[in-house]
Amino acid sequence: MTRGGARPGSGRTSIPGKELKIKLSDEVCEQLELNFTGKTVQDRIRDCLEYGIKAKDNDTSNISSKQYSVVDLFSGAGGLSRGFMDAGFNVVLGVDYDDAALKTFKKNHGNADAIKLDLFNHKNIDKIVEYLETRNIFADVLIGGPPCQGFSLAGKREEFDKRNVLYSAMVKTAKKIRPKVVVLENVPGMLTLYNGAGAKRVKEDFEEIGYHFEDPKILYAPNYGVPQIRKRVFFVMTLKEEISNIFIYPKPELTEDDYITTEQAIGDLPSLEGVKKFNLDQIMNYPNNSYTTYQKYMRKNSKKIHNHIATNHADETIRLISMIPEGNNYKALPKIELDKRKFKYNEALTRYHSGKPSRTIDTGHRTHFHYKWNRIPTVRENARLQSFPDDFIFYGNKQEQYRQVGNAVPPLLGKAVAIKVMELLDNEEN
């Protein structure tokens, strides 16, 4: 079946003979009929676009017949691991030093174990090796996001320079367990760190232990269905003796016109207006209102809402927030208000725009505000904007939960990379 025409409200005109043609399989069309009854064809297509044109919630075409094992260093709560798990990998181990993050990792990654290890101490790498050997596990893939300050690049390399050891733990672990693929992610600034010496250091260290180094690539999260402005740089290294093919990074799945917006991501969650007291462990029911394809994907495996607890702001804070239109920040306040106080950050009192992806989620939680309600987003709202599904529950106190969400790689971005890693491994197997 073929659907064509300009998208309503897009500002585009339909040119006879030049209409956009989208071919949909019978199976997809049937799903559209079942799930979007009462909507126009254009609305149905739009809903598919909201989750990457894919109507692929239950698509297992990318999942290999073989389950490859993954070890995650500096795992945090496990956003990157969740992406690999959703792509069909078997995540066997997460390593971190944050108790709350490790509990979150353990509770959300099936049978995977979570080990608390201080990777400043390289002797602890032997505990990772021992864990794998005693269970007869070969790690096909090593993933991780060592802190950016783990790169000491100025002057002579010192083995025991504390700035070195966190990053070096990734290299030393790869040297000992010999995974076929290593995926290292970080902030884009790592590419320009010390005038590019950061990327050069990664290349040299992994080539020295027998890995082929692919050129790093910055991936933009909204291009992969994440409703948030966020960039991450990925380094992919392949073991020369095992992998002969070149790793190919995932191509963008969405264009700017089709990015998931903040409202499409979190608009179905309860407003929490008028609620003054909360229990940190409080669980809520979903409202019965209609929801978008992205929201449906978030809800798919969850019957209740977790981590959706509002922050009680001071009356003065609420008053200031209420004066800021969506998409604006403190600069939109009346001059009389600006003259009363100084704002230290450019993004202070930033209100999200309902029609755009959110600003970058960080580890704090008092800079950005809901596009509609006069409060900061809840942990669950931030998790949605990071593409964590609602069945991914965060543990620890509220500050720890916010930090876990902000530190994470968006699972949908991780999944896009993971699918390409699986294709590479499958090609070698075949």
Backbone torsions as a table, in degrees:
resi	resn	phi	psi	omega
1	MET	NA	142.0	-178.2
2	THR	-118.7	133.0	176.3
3	ARG	-115.6	140.1	-179.9
4	GLY	-144.0	170.0	176.5
5	GLY	121.7	166.9	179.5
6	ALA	-81.9	147.8	178.9
7	ARG	-75.4	126.7	-178.8
8	PRO	-57.7	137.3	176.7
9	GLY	80.9	1.9	-176.3
10	SER	-86.4	-13.1	-177.7
11	GLY	86.0	2.2	-179.3
12	ARG	-94.2	148.2	175.5
13	THR	-105.1	151.9	178.9
14	SER	-86.7	125.1	179.0
15	ILE	-103.2	120.5	-178.3
16	PRO	-52.2	131.0	179.3
17	GLY	82.3	-6.4	-178.2
18	LYS	-121.1	17.2	-178.6
19	GLU	-63.9	149.7	175.5
20	LEU	-67.9	127.3	178.7
21	LYS	-106.7	122.0	177.0
22	ILE	-119.2	117.2	-179.5
23	LYS	-91.1	126.0	-179.4
24	LEU	-117.9	138.6	178.1
25	SER	-69.1	161.4	178.1
26	ASP	-60.0	-37.5	-178.9
27	GLU	-63.0	-44.3	179.2
28	VAL	-65.4	-42.5	179.1
29	CYS	-60.1	-40.1	179.3
30	GLU	-63.0	-41.0	178.3
31	GLN	-63.9	-38.5	178.2
32	LEU	-62.7	-42.0	-179.8
33	GLU	-63.2	-40.0	-177.0
34	LEU	-72.6	-40.3	-169.6
35	ASN	-95.7	-18.5	-173.6
36	PHE	-126.9	33.8	180.0
37	THR	-57.1	135.1	178.1
38	GLY	93.4	-6.6	179.0
39	LYS	-98.1	157.1	175.3
40	THR	-71.2	161.7	177.7
41	VAL	-57.7	-42.2	-179.0
42	GLN	-61.7	-40.4	179.3
43	ASP	-65.3	-36.0	179.5
44	ARG	-65.7	-43.9	178.8
45	ILE	-62.8	-41.9	179.0
46	ARG	-59.3	-42.1	-179.8
47	ASP	-62.8	-36.9	176.9
48	CYS	-65.4	-41.4	-179.4
49	LEU	-62.1	-31.3	-179.0
50	GLU	-58.8	-27.4	175.6
51	TYR	-119.0	49.1	168.3
52	GLY	78.3	27.4	-178.2
53	ILE	58.8	20.7	-166.5
54	LYS	-111.0	-16.7	-176.7
55	ALA	32.6	51.3	-163.5
56	LYS	-119.9	27.2	-179.1
57	ASP	-56.0	-38.6	-176.1
58	ASN	-110.8	17.5	-178.5
59	ASP	-75.2	122.4	178.4
60	THR	-114.5	17.7	-176.1
61	SER	-64.8	-26.4	-178.8
62	ASN	-86.3	-8.1	-175.2
63	ILE	-82.5	127.5	-176.0
64	SER	-72.6	156.6	174.3
65	SER	-71.5	-20.1	176.7
66	LYS	-107.2	135.9	176.9
67	GLN	-93.2	115.3	178.0
68	TYR	-86.9	143.3	-176.5
69	SER	-91.1	144.7	-176.7
70	VAL	-128.5	135.5	170.5
71	VAL	-115.4	133.6	-175.9
72	ASP	-116.7	113.2	174.2
73	LEU	-92.6	148.3	-176.1
74	PHE	54.1	45.9	-167.5
75	SER	-68.7	-29.5	-171.2
76	GLY	56.3	-143.0	179.1
77	ALA	-70.9	-22.5	174.8
78	GLY	105.3	38.7	177.1
79	GLY	-64.7	-44.3	178.9
80	LEU	-67.4	-41.6	176.8
81	SER	-60.9	-40.2	179.8
82	ARG	-62.7	-39.0	176.6
83	GLY	-61.7	-42.4	178.2
84	PHE	-67.7	-39.3	178.6
85	MET	-63.4	-43.5	179.8
86	ASP	-66.7	-22.6	177.1
87	ALA	-84.1	-5.3	176.8
88	GLY	108.9	5.3	177.5
89	PHE	-80.2	157.7	176.2
90	ASN	-100.7	99.7	179.0
91	VAL	-78.2	118.0	-173.7
92	VAL	-104.0	-23.9	-173.0
93	LEU	-156.9	136.1	170.9
94	GLY	-120.3	138.0	-178.6
95	VAL	-124.7	127.7	178.0
96	ASP	-159.1	179.0	179.6
97	TYR	-120.0	6.1	-177.9
98	ASP	-101.2	114.9	-174.7
99	ASP	-59.8	-46.7	-177.9
100	ALA	-65.1	-41.9	179.3
101	ALA	-64.1	-38.9	179.2
102	LEU	-66.1	-37.7	176.4
103	LYS	-63.3	-43.4	177.6
104	THR	-61.1	-45.0	178.9
105	PHE	-58.3	-50.1	-176.1
106	LYS	-60.8	-40.2	-175.9
107	LYS	-74.2	-16.8	-171.1
108	ASN	-117.9	8.8	-177.3
109	HIS	-129.8	48.6	173.0
110	GLY	56.4	-123.4	-177.0
111	ASN	-92.9	8.8	-179.2
112	ALA	-64.7	147.2	173.7
113	ASP	-95.0	158.1	176.7
114	ALA	-129.2	124.2	-176.1
115	ILE	-118.4	132.4	175.7
116	LYS	-87.3	112.6	178.7
117	LEU	-137.2	139.3	174.5
118	ASP	-88.9	104.8	-176.1
119	LEU	-81.8	2.2	165.4
120	PHE	-63.4	-31.2	179.2
121	ASN	-95.4	105.4	-174.9
122	HIS	-67.9	-14.1	175.3
123	LYS	-64.3	-24.4	179.9
124	ASN	-69.6	-16.3	176.0
125	ILE	-62.1	-33.0	178.2
126	ASP	-62.6	-27.3	178.3
127	LYS	-71.2	-31.9	174.9
128	ILE	-67.2	-45.1	178.9
129	VAL	-60.4	-45.0	-179.5
130	GLU	-62.7	-41.9	179.1
131	TYR	-57.5	-46.6	-177.6
132	LEU	-69.2	-42.5	-176.6
133	GLU	-67.4	-41.1	-178.5
134	THR	-68.0	-20.0	178.9
135	ARG	-105.9	6.7	178.6
136	ASN	55.1	44.1	-179.3
137	ILE	-106.4	128.0	170.0
138	PHE	-101.4	124.7	179.4
139	ALA	-84.3	109.4	178.1
140	ASP	-70.1	-34.4	-174.6
141	VAL	-134.3	134.9	172.2
142	LEU	-112.1	124.7	179.5
143	ILE	-123.1	158.3	177.2
144	GLY	172.8	160.7	177.4
145	GLY	-131.1	78.1	179.9
146	PRO	-61.2	143.4	179.0
147	PRO	-53.4	142.2	-176.0
148	CYS	-59.6	-31.4	-179.6
149	GLN	-71.7	-1.1	177.2
150	GLY	-77.5	3.1	179.5
151	PHE	-107.0	108.1	174.1
152	SER	-102.2	115.1	-168.2
153	LEU	-123.3	-11.3	-176.2
154	ALA	-82.2	128.6	175.4
155	GLY	68.9	-155.2	-177.3
156	LYS	-67.7	139.2	176.3
157	ARG	-72.9	129.2	177.3
158	GLU	-111.8	122.6	-175.6
159	GLU	-55.5	-36.5	-173.3
160	PHE	-105.1	13.5	172.4
161	ASP	-63.6	121.9	-175.3
162	LYS	-59.9	-25.1	179.0
163	ARG	-73.6	-19.4	-178.8
164	ASN	-82.8	-37.9	-158.7
165	VAL	-67.5	-30.6	-179.7
166	LEU	-66.4	-48.2	176.5
167	TYR	-64.3	-42.6	-178.0
168	SER	-61.8	-27.8	178.0
169	ALA	-60.6	-34.0	178.3
170	MET	-66.2	-44.6	-179.3
171	VAL	-66.9	-45.6	-177.3
172	LYS	-66.0	-36.5	177.0
173	THR	-64.9	-43.4	177.9
174	ALA	-61.2	-39.1	-179.7
175	LYS	-63.8	-33.8	-176.1
176	LYS	-86.5	-37.8	-175.4
177	ILE	-100.3	-11.8	173.4
178	ARG	52.5	54.9	174.9
179	PRO	-65.8	154.2	179.1
180	LYS	-69.7	-33.0	-177.8
181	VAL	-135.0	139.7	172.7
182	VAL	-120.3	128.6	177.0
183	VAL	-117.5	117.9	179.7
184	LEU	-116.9	127.7	179.1
185	GLU	-120.5	154.4	-178.9
186	ASN	-163.4	-176.9	176.2
187	VAL	-75.3	147.8	-178.0
188	PRO	-56.8	-27.9	180.0
189	GLY	-59.8	-17.4	178.9
190	MET	-63.6	-25.9	-179.7
191	LEU	-69.8	-28.0	-178.3
192	THR	-104.7	1.5	179.5
193	LEU	-58.2	127.6	-177.9
194	TYR	51.3	46.6	177.1
195	ASN	56.6	40.6	176.0
196	GLY	91.0	-0.4	-178.7
197	ALA	-67.9	-21.8	178.9
198	GLY	-63.1	-51.1	179.3
199	ALA	-64.2	-38.2	179.0
200	LYS	-62.5	-38.6	179.2
201	ARG	-63.4	-43.7	178.4
202	VAL	-59.6	-46.9	-180.0
203	LYS	-57.9	-49.9	-176.9
204	GLU	-64.0	-44.4	-176.3
205	ASP	-65.4	-41.1	-178.2
206	PHE	-78.3	-34.1	175.4
207	GLU	-64.6	-33.7	-179.9
208	GLU	-63.6	-28.3	-179.4
209	ILE	-103.9	16.5	170.8
210	GLY	98.3	19.7	-179.2
211	TYR	-108.9	144.6	171.5
212	HIS	-84.7	134.2	-175.6
213	PHE	-103.5	117.8	173.8
214	GLU	-85.1	145.5	177.3
215	ASP	-57.9	132.7	-180.0
216	PRO	-65.2	157.2	-178.6
217	LYS	-140.3	135.6	174.6
218	ILE	-86.8	125.1	178.3
219	LEU	-110.0	137.7	-176.8
220	TYR	-101.4	114.5	-170.3
221	ALA	-54.0	-42.2	-179.6
222	PRO	-58.5	-26.0	178.7
223	ASN	-67.2	-13.2	-176.6
224	TYR	-119.6	24.3	173.4
225	GLY	89.4	7.7	179.4
226	VAL	-90.4	125.2	-176.0
227	PRO	-82.6	52.8	-174.0
228	GLN	-156.3	136.5	175.9
229	ILE	-75.2	106.1	-176.7
230	ARG	-155.2	134.0	177.0
231	LYS	-119.4	140.0	174.4
232	ARG	-135.6	145.7	175.8
233	VAL	-101.1	136.8	179.9
234	PHE	-117.0	135.5	171.2
235	PHE	-113.3	131.1	178.3
236	VAL	-123.9	123.8	178.9
237	MET	-117.9	136.9	-178.9
238	THR	-120.8	139.6	-177.9
239	LEU	-71.2	118.3	-172.8
240	LYS	-58.0	-37.7	-175.9
241	GLU	-75.1	-11.6	-177.2
242	GLU	-115.9	-32.4	-172.4
243	ILE	-117.9	122.6	-179.4
244	SER	-104.2	-21.0	-177.5
245	ASN	-86.1	162.2	179.0
246	ILE	-88.8	136.0	175.0
247	PHE	-74.4	134.3	179.1
248	ILE	-114.8	122.9	-179.2
249	TYR	-68.8	152.5	-179.8
250	PRO	-66.6	141.2	175.8
251	LYS	-82.0	153.9	177.1
252	PRO	-57.0	140.0	-179.5
253	GLU	-99.5	-24.6	-179.5
254	LEU	-127.6	153.4	172.5
255	THR	-104.3	172.1	-175.3
256	GLU	-57.6	-35.3	-179.5
257	ASP	-63.2	-22.5	-172.8
258	ASP	-115.1	11.5	178.4
259	TYR	-58.8	144.8	175.9
260	ILE	-71.4	130.7	-177.7
261	THR	-91.7	165.8	179.1
262	THR	-59.4	-43.7	-179.6
263	GLU	-65.9	-40.1	178.1
264	GLN	-63.9	-25.8	-177.7
265	ALA	-85.6	-41.2	-170.9
266	ILE	-125.6	3.4	-173.9
267	GLY	-64.9	-16.0	-178.7
268	ASP	-89.6	-10.1	-176.8
269	LEU	-77.8	147.8	-178.7
270	PRO	-55.4	143.2	-175.7
271	SER	-70.2	-29.5	-176.5
272	LEU	68.3	11.6	178.5
273	GLU	-63.0	133.3	176.5
274	GLY	82.4	-6.1	179.3
275	VAL	-88.6	121.3	-173.5
276	LYS	-102.9	-29.1	-176.3
277	LYS	-121.3	136.3	179.7
278	PHE	-135.2	148.8	167.7
279	ASN	-99.3	135.1	-176.3
280	LEU	-57.0	-29.9	-178.5
281	ASP	-93.9	10.8	-176.7
282	GLN	-62.0	137.6	179.0
283	ILE	-118.8	138.8	-175.6
284	MET	-120.0	158.3	172.3
285	ASN	-84.4	153.4	173.2
286	TYR	-74.6	143.6	171.5
287	PRO	-70.2	163.8	-176.6
288	ASN	-91.7	2.5	-176.8
289	ASN	-68.2	161.0	-178.9
290	SER	-66.9	160.8	-177.7
291	TYR	-145.2	161.9	-176.1
292	THR	-81.1	172.8	178.5
293	THR	-61.8	-39.1	178.3
294	TYR	-63.7	-44.2	178.4
295	GLN	-62.7	-38.5	177.7
296	LYS	-62.4	-41.1	177.5
297	TYR	-63.1	-40.8	179.2
298	MET	-64.0	-37.3	-175.3
299	ARG	-84.0	-12.0	-163.0
300	LYS	-47.2	-45.3	-175.1
301	ASN	-110.2	20.6	-177.1
302	SER	-127.5	136.5	178.2
303	LYS	-100.0	-19.7	-177.5
304	LYS	-132.8	167.5	179.1
305	ILE	-104.7	122.7	177.5
306	HIS	-110.2	159.3	174.0
307	ASN	62.0	25.7	-178.7
308	HIS	-108.9	73.8	-175.4
309	ILE	-118.8	125.8	-178.3
310	ALA	-77.8	154.7	173.8
311	THR	-95.8	134.1	177.8
312	ASN	-84.5	103.9	-179.5
313	HIS	-85.1	156.5	173.0
314	ALA	-66.2	150.9	-178.8
315	ASP	-56.3	-37.1	-179.4
316	GLU	-65.5	-38.8	177.9
317	THR	-63.9	-44.8	179.4
318	ILE	-61.9	-40.2	179.5
319	ARG	-61.1	-43.1	-179.9
320	LEU	-67.2	-45.0	-179.5
321	ILE	-59.4	-40.4	-175.2
322	SER	-62.7	-19.6	-178.8
323	MET	-90.1	-2.7	-175.9
324	ILE	-101.9	119.4	178.0
325	PRO	-67.5	158.2	179.6
326	GLU	-61.5	143.9	-179.5
327	GLY	83.1	-0.1	-178.9
328	ASN	-114.2	175.8	177.0
329	ASN	-133.2	-161.7	-174.4
330	TYR	-56.4	-23.6	-178.9
331	LYS	-65.4	-16.6	178.7
332	ALA	-85.0	-4.3	178.8
333	LEU	-68.0	152.3	174.8
334	PRO	-57.7	150.4	-176.5
335	LYS	-57.0	-36.0	-179.0
336	ILE	-62.0	-33.1	178.0
337	GLU	-75.3	-39.2	179.8
338	LEU	-65.7	-34.7	-178.7
339	ASP	-70.7	-19.6	-177.2
340	LYS	-79.8	-22.4	-170.4
341	ARG	-149.2	162.8	175.7
342	LYS	-112.3	138.2	177.6
343	PHE	-107.8	127.8	-173.2
344	LYS	-82.4	-23.9	-172.0
345	TYR	-120.0	144.2	179.7
346	ASN	-63.0	-28.3	-177.2
347	GLU	-99.6	14.0	179.6
348	ALA	-58.5	137.9	179.3
349	LEU	52.0	44.8	176.8
350	THR	-84.8	125.5	175.7
351	ARG	-99.3	130.8	179.2
352	TYR	-60.4	156.4	174.3
353	HIS	-99.9	126.9	-175.9
354	SER	-63.0	-29.4	-174.6
355	GLY	-95.7	12.0	180.0
356	LYS	-135.3	162.7	170.5
357	PRO	-59.7	155.6	-178.9
358	SER	-72.4	166.4	170.6
359	ARG	-68.6	168.3	-177.8
360	THR	-62.2	127.0	176.2
361	ILE	-72.9	129.1	178.2
362	ASP	-115.9	-175.7	-174.6
363	THR	-80.2	-16.2	173.2
364	GLY	-85.7	-176.0	-179.0
365	HIS	-152.7	28.4	-178.5
366	ARG	-128.4	20.4	-178.7
367	THR	-103.7	-41.6	-174.7
368	HIS	-106.3	153.2	-177.4
369	PHE	-131.5	156.6	-179.9
370	HIS	-56.4	145.6	-178.7
371	TYR	-65.9	-20.9	-175.7
372	LYS	-121.9	-43.2	-174.6
373	TRP	-94.7	150.1	-174.4
374	ASN	-87.9	66.5	180.0
375	ARG	-160.7	164.6	173.4
376	ILE	-73.0	156.8	175.8
377	PRO	-63.1	150.0	175.0
378	THR	-75.9	170.7	175.1
379	VAL	-57.3	-42.5	-179.2
380	ARG	-65.5	-41.1	178.4
381	GLU	-63.3	-43.2	175.9
382	ASN	-62.5	-39.7	179.2
383	ALA	-63.1	-42.1	176.0
384	ARG	-58.7	-43.9	-178.3
385	LEU	-68.9	-18.8	173.9
386	GLN	-90.9	-4.8	-179.3
387	SER	77.8	21.0	169.3
388	PHE	-75.7	126.0	177.5
389	PRO	-68.2	162.6	-173.7
390	ASP	-68.1	-18.7	177.5
391	ASP	-81.1	-2.9	175.6
392	PHE	-89.4	105.6	-173.0
393	ILE	-101.1	135.2	-178.8
394	PHE	-99.1	142.7	-176.8
395	TYR	-119.1	164.1	-176.2
396	GLY	104.5	-178.9	175.9
397	ASN	-73.3	172.9	-172.2
398	LYS	-62.6	-38.8	178.6
399	GLN	-63.3	-41.0	178.0
400	GLU	-65.2	-38.2	178.9
401	GLN	-64.7	-45.0	177.2
402	TYR	-59.3	-41.7	-178.9
403	ARG	-64.6	-41.4	179.3
404	GLN	-60.9	-43.9	-180.0
405	VAL	-64.7	-46.6	-176.2
406	GLY	-66.8	-30.0	-179.1
407	ASN	-80.5	-12.6	-168.6
408	ALA	-81.0	155.7	166.2
409	VAL	-80.9	132.1	177.2
410	PRO	-57.2	125.2	-178.1
411	PRO	-53.9	-38.6	179.8
412	LEU	-66.0	-33.2	175.3
413	LEU	-69.5	-43.6	176.4
414	GLY	-61.2	-38.1	179.9
415	LYS	-64.5	-39.2	179.6
416	ALA	-60.4	-41.7	177.5
417	VAL	-69.2	-42.3	-177.4
418	ALA	-60.9	-39.0	179.4
419	ILE	-60.8	-40.5	179.3
420	LYS	-70.9	-33.0	175.0
421	VAL	-65.1	-41.7	179.5
422	MET	-64.9	-40.4	177.2
423	GLU	-59.8	-40.7	178.7
424	LEU	-62.8	-46.9	-179.4
425	LEU	-66.1	-40.6	178.2
426	ASP	-62.9	-40.3	179.0
427	ASN	-62.1	-37.0	177.7
428	GLU	-69.9	-38.9	179.6
429	GLU	-63.5	-35.5	-175.5
430	ASN	-87.3	NA	NA
